[in-house]
Amino acid sequence: MATTAKDILKQVWGHDDFRVPQDKIIEAVLAGQDVLALLPTGGGKSICFQVPALMRAGVCLVISPLIALMKDQVENLKRKGIKAYAIYSGMTKREIDIVLDNCIYGDVKFLYVSPERLKADIFRERFAKMNVSLIAVDEAHCISQWGYDFRPPYLEIAEIRALQPTVNVIALTATATPQVQADIQEKLAFKSGHERFVKSFARSNLSYAVRIVEDKEEKLIEVLQQVQGTAVVYVRNRKATQDIAQLISKRGISATYYHAGLNNAQREVRQKDWMQGKVRVIVATNAFGMGIDKPDVRCVIHLDLPEHLEAYYQEAGRAGRDEKRAFAVILAYRTEGEELIERAEATYPPIDFIKKVYQSLANYYRIAVGSSLLADYDFDIHDFIATYKLDGLAVYRAIKLLQEAGFIELSEAYYKPSTLMFAVDNRKLYEFQIAQAKLDLFIKALLRLYGGELFRDFFKISEEKIAEVLSIPVSEVFKKLQYLEQSGIIYYQPRKDKPQLTFLTPRYDATSLPIDTRLIKFRKETAIEKARAMSAYVNDSTFCRTRRFMEYFGEESYNDCGACDVCIDKKKEQVENPIKDKVLNILQDQRLTFEELLACFKPADKENLASCLRNLRDVGILDVDAQKKLYIHH
Ligand SMILES: [Zn+2]
């Protein structure tokens, strides 16, 4: 009996059924069609290409710019006994070589590649020789100049396709406007008969709200007191994560903070404490959240406005994945929407500044004109800014523009453990051990810890573990490994913990940097337009917020959600009762029992109060908690 998609889902993932529209997507992929799938956050995107790829012979190429996510997926597949590899910035040529060989000659099922690697000849030559089952393009909006995260290397995918003309493509993204959707299909050279699947952007359990406030910190505490359970608080800059976390802790709510400037160990501990519920609130920059799937987040609060609705929709969408009631709240000052638009206009750096940043980057890494194709470097933006005394936000934007113009690629911070492989065979190694007796114990320890695999493939190692086994300091282990590398005995790639900056072209002289001014102008207009849409979301309190998202992403909407602040306000209007306003006022920031509430009125109002509460409850504004206390939804 032939294996079905459902069998694979059961065997590999242990699930009985697909979620809508996963089954339809998989059907279309298996029928050989090109497919565009829009699945909002938490919609189970990867299953859509992993299941069909497992049903076919050969290797599935997955393109994604998110290295941390890529590594997670590779680890998950490996744990399920499926052979998977990834190629991304920060790897040596030797490491890449071995992965590509394995994809041609081994039984590899998935090869994840970050987009800037597609250009390399070494990749193209080998890719043409592979038996390819499917090409999956994740974060497909990166192919479009109308998108919020345009990455020119994505445009190479059409050329990659041409090397495997019979293989079909699945493009996946969480958010794309109608314009971007059309662009994805065109730029990926979709064949006729392609299909498009959209999971609705409406989230019925998620209540969106915007509060225009004078004092954000006070309101933040109030929201956290009202909405029990796990929460994420997003702020724009790193310093604020720490300040706000302290403020929350002082008010008796456990909180921690997270940003990309922390080292891997710190990031892991904080994330884990929050995931396990040891800490209730995590205050973070937008570096937090990718690949994190905590189902019971009750509240996502933004203290600063995201740059666009795409980002906001995704960050807010981390609340309530368990389908239970959850809240997504923006706290803003009255002028903030306007300021967002102004900032998009004003901080768009002029060409000369962009050139200056390019020049400084080249100086920072001492790259000579004409050299260094596809080299990766550790990048610490704070150190870079300090070194050249430049304005942080402007540098950030200039780097983004250099990326959009295709000169560089900047990956997010991710952790790559040290890897090691023997550069010589068994016999040569033995000769070396005899010749250099003082390293004999060290090499034996490597073999004991990591086994014969070290002769065939790069293996993750831990310098701490080796130090422990041999009872020597870690610094000694580093020294010995470096010595073995210099002696040609091992290939050793020390760990990395920083974002990687990759130069995609040979270095230009900054004055002759062929930067397309029309592109810059176009990207600036796009950024301003997106800031306008974000500002409208914050300032317009007349249109249902769920419907605003649906329309922005090109989905038709007919009914108000009934759960956002706009809808709730409308419902309040509907309740006609003389004491309604007083009731809402009293319950605005406290929970009371019926008797306690009644004490605020004249005894003669008792009947009236009961009917008012009933009405408020019917329209979903009022509820009763486990202690029989009345409270209103915000
Ligand atoms: Zn609504």
Residues whose N, C-alpha, C, O or C-beta is under 5 A from the ligand:
A	BS01	ZN	C544 R545 T546 D560 C561 G562 A563 C564 C567
